[in-house]
């Protein structure tokens, strides 16, 4: 059983390579998202699904559901929410401002977890 089968990020070396792969996958996903009125991440997750990988959650979400990510599992990647940063306005007050920077969120599938293990 290869828990990383069909995962385009399985052999990525570091965050820069993951981001590069994600950018490439996102180009096609953006076009589909516009046509189907979905978000890019929804299209990406749908593209990761196969007969084994059906449900995707973060490490912590799986833990809350009583599952543990199996040793050796490699995360599927999607875009995180925009990163907010604090900036000072003209009055010198600190404000939170959305930036153009999106981080990477790591998701694991149902095929990569086991019930009740820690």
CORVENKA-V116791 format. One record per pair of residues at least 24 apart in sequence whose ideal C-beta (glycine too) atoms are under 8 Angstrom apart, sorted by the first residue. I is the first residue (numbers start at 1). J is the second residue. D is the distance in whole Angstrom. If there is no record, write none. Layout:
BEGIN
i=I j=J d=D
i=I j=J d=D
END
This chain:
BEGIN
i=3 j=70 d=6
i=3 j=72 d=7
i=3 j=73 d=5
i=3 j=111 d=6
i=3 j=112 d=5
i=4 j=72 d=7
i=4 j=73 d=7
i=4 j=74 d=5
i=4 j=112 d=8
i=5 j=52 d=7
i=6 j=48 d=8
i=6 j=50 d=5
i=6 j=52 d=8
i=6 j=53 d=7
i=7 j=48 d=7
i=7 j=53 d=8
i=7 j=74 d=6
i=7 j=76 d=6
i=8 j=76 d=8
i=9 j=74 d=6
i=9 j=75 d=7
i=9 j=76 d=6
i=9 j=77 d=5
i=10 j=74 d=4
i=12 j=74 d=8
i=15 j=104 d=7
i=18 j=77 d=5
i=18 j=104 d=6
i=19 j=104 d=6
i=21 j=77 d=7
i=22 j=77 d=5
i=22 j=78 d=7
i=22 j=79 d=7
i=22 j=104 d=6
i=26 j=79 d=7
i=40 j=79 d=7
i=41 j=78 d=4
i=41 j=79 d=6
i=44 j=78 d=5
i=45 j=76 d=8
i=45 j=78 d=6
i=45 j=107 d=7
i=48 j=76 d=5
i=48 j=109 d=7
i=52 j=109 d=7
i=52 j=111 d=4
i=53 j=109 d=4
i=53 j=110 d=7
i=53 j=111 d=5
i=53 j=112 d=8
i=54 j=109 d=7
i=54 j=110 d=6
i=54 j=111 d=8
i=55 j=109 d=6
i=55 j=110 d=4
i=56 j=107 d=4
i=56 j=108 d=7
i=56 j=109 d=5
i=56 j=110 d=8
i=57 j=107 d=6
i=57 j=108 d=7
i=58 j=105 d=7
i=58 j=106 d=7
i=58 j=107 d=6
i=58 j=108 d=7
i=59 j=106 d=7
i=59 j=108 d=6
i=62 j=108 d=6
i=62 j=113 d=5
i=66 j=115 d=6
i=66 j=116 d=6
i=67 j=113 d=4
i=67 j=114 d=7
i=67 j=115 d=6
i=67 j=116 d=7
i=67 j=117 d=8
i=68 j=113 d=6
i=68 j=114 d=6
i=68 j=116 d=8
i=68 j=117 d=4
i=68 j=118 d=5
i=69 j=108 d=5
i=69 j=112 d=6
i=69 j=113 d=5
i=70 j=112 d=6
i=70 j=113 d=6
i=70 j=114 d=6
i=70 j=117 d=8
i=73 j=108 d=6
i=73 j=112 d=4
i=73 j=113 d=8
i=75 j=106 d=4
i=75 j=107 d=6
i=75 j=108 d=6
i=76 j=106 d=7
i=76 j=107 d=5
i=76 j=108 d=7
i=76 j=109 d=7
i=77 j=104 d=5
i=77 j=105 d=7
i=77 j=106 d=6
i=77 j=107 d=7
i=78 j=104 d=7
i=78 j=105 d=5
i=78 j=107 d=6
i=79 j=103 d=8
i=79 j=104 d=7
i=79 j=105 d=7
i=80 j=104 d=6
i=80 j=105 d=4
END
